[in-house]
Each structure stands twice: as structure tokens, then as C-alpha cells.
Amino acid sequence: MSYVATIDRIQLIRMRLQDSLTPAEINIVDESHLHASHPGAKNGGGHFNLEIISPAFDDKSQIERHRMIYSALGDAIGTDIHALSIKARTPSETEYKVADYQPKPEHHQEY
């Protein structure tokens, strides 16, 4: 697969997800080179790692979020995309809240 084809696939994934899920953040990495000997790669499908943050995922389970992503990608699944690793979160799931931080008590062993 050429570099241009990789960029085109990443743009296709990004465009479809932006159109339907309006993500606050999206990161797509083509890992096809790590799977060059897999049958899907030989047939032209790419292996991608997706991290996406979207308010559309509020009150949705991980399964529902994955279904939303697969629906948005449509016919690209199984053709342009052979495998997709997904991390889907809401904006509130990515915030570090100091008030929620509770340090673990240190374990001291006395002799």
C-alpha cells in the first residue's frame, strides 16, 4: 500500500466520523505495516488504531459506541478497513479531576 493510499484512508475515516459523531478529538494511526502478512492486508484492507472523544457517546455503553463508529464508517469496514482498534470516550471521561483524586495509602512495613 502506498503512502498516498494510507493518507486517503485516514482522511476517509476522519471525514465519516466527523460528519456523524462531531468528535472533540480524533486520532487515527495506520498500523497496516505491522500486519503485512495478514490475509486482510493482502486484500488491501488496512489495520487502524482509533482514539475518539465525542459528546455523542454520553450515556452510551462501549458496545453502543463501537456500533456508532462502525455505522459511521459504513462500507469502508471490510474494504478499506480490515481491522480497527477503538478507544471511544466522552469529554468528561478524559478530564482529570483533582477533587476526585484519592491517593492510595502507602504501605509501610515495620520491623
C-alpha positions as CSV (number, residue, x, y, z in Angstrom):
1,M,0.0,0.0,0.0
2,S,1.4,3.4,-0.9
3,Y,1.7,6.4,1.5
4,V,-1.0,8.2,-0.5
5,A,-3.5,5.4,-0.1
6,T,-2.8,5.5,3.7
7,I,-3.5,9.2,3.8
8,D,-6.6,8.8,1.8
9,R,-7.9,6.1,4.1
10,I,-7.2,8.1,7.2
11,Q,-9.0,11.1,5.6
12,L,-11.9,8.9,4.8
13,I,-12.2,7.6,8.3
14,R,-11.8,11.1,9.8
15,M,-14.4,12.6,7.5
16,R,-17.0,9.9,8.1
17,L,-16.5,10.1,11.9
18,Q,-16.6,13.9,11.9
19,D,-19.7,14.0,9.9
20,S,-21.7,11.7,12.1
21,L,-20.2,12.0,15.6
22,T,-18.7,15.5,15.7
23,P,-15.8,14.4,17.8
24,A,-13.9,16.8,20.1
25,E,-10.8,14.9,19.4
26,I,-9.8,12.2,17.0
27,N,-6.5,10.3,16.5
28,I,-6.1,7.7,13.8
29,V,-2.9,5.6,13.3
30,D,-2.4,3.3,10.4
31,E,-0.8,0.1,11.7
32,S,-1.1,-1.8,8.5
33,H,2.7,-2.3,8.2
34,L,2.6,-4.3,11.4
35,H,0.1,-6.8,9.8
36,A,1.5,-7.1,6.3
37,S,1.2,-10.9,6.3
38,H,-2.4,-11.0,7.4
39,P,-5.0,-12.0,4.8
40,G,-7.0,-8.8,5.1
41,A,-3.8,-6.8,4.4
42,K,-3.1,-8.8,1.3
43,N,-6.6,-8.0,0.1
44,G,-6.0,-4.3,0.5
45,G,-7.7,-3.6,3.9
46,G,-5.8,-1.6,6.4
47,H,-5.3,-2.0,10.2
48,F,-6.1,1.2,12.2
49,N,-5.9,2.3,15.8
50,L,-8.6,4.9,16.6
51,E,-8.9,7.1,19.6
52,I,-12.0,9.3,19.6
53,I,-13.6,11.6,22.1
54,S,-17.2,12.7,21.4
55,P,-20.1,14.0,23.4
56,A,-22.2,11.7,21.2
57,F,-21.0,8.9,23.4
58,D,-22.6,10.3,26.6
59,D,-24.7,7.6,28.3
60,K,-23.7,5.0,25.8
61,S,-22.0,1.7,26.6
62,Q,-18.7,0.7,24.9
63,I,-20.7,-1.6,22.7
64,E,-23.1,1.1,21.6
65,R,-20.1,3.5,21.0
66,H,-18.4,0.9,18.8
67,R,-21.7,0.3,16.9
68,M,-22.0,4.1,16.3
69,I,-18.4,4.1,14.9
70,Y,-19.0,1.1,12.6
71,S,-22.2,2.6,11.4
72,A,-20.5,5.9,10.6
73,L,-17.7,4.1,8.7
74,G,-20.3,2.1,6.7
75,D,-19.0,0.3,3.7
76,A,-15.3,1.2,4.5
77,I,-15.4,-1.7,7.0
78,G,-14.3,-4.8,5.2
79,T,-12.9,-2.9,2.2
80,D,-10.6,0.0,3.2
81,I,-10.6,-1.1,6.8
82,H,-9.8,-4.7,7.7
83,A,-9.2,-4.2,11.4
84,L,-10.0,-1.3,13.8
85,S,-8.8,-1.0,17.4
86,I,-11.1,1.5,19.1
87,K,-10.8,3.7,22.3
88,A,-14.0,5.7,22.4
89,R,-14.6,8.2,25.3
90,T,-16.7,11.2,26.2
91,P,-15.1,14.5,27.0
92,S,-15.9,14.1,30.7
93,E,-14.1,10.7,30.8
94,T,-10.9,12.4,29.7
95,E,-10.8,15.2,32.2
96,Y,-8.5,14.8,35.2
97,K,-10.4,16.0,38.2
98,V,-8.2,16.8,41.2
99,A,-11.2,16.7,43.6
100,D,-11.7,13.0,42.6
101,Y,-8.1,12.1,43.2
102,Q,-7.6,9.9,46.3
103,P,-4.1,8.8,46.8
104,K,-3.6,5.2,47.9
105,P,-2.3,4.9,51.4
106,E,1.4,3.9,51.4
107,H,2.2,0.5,52.7
108,H,4.7,0.7,55.4
109,Q,6.2,-2.4,56.9
110,E,7.7,-2.2,60.3
111,Y,10.4,-4.5,61.5
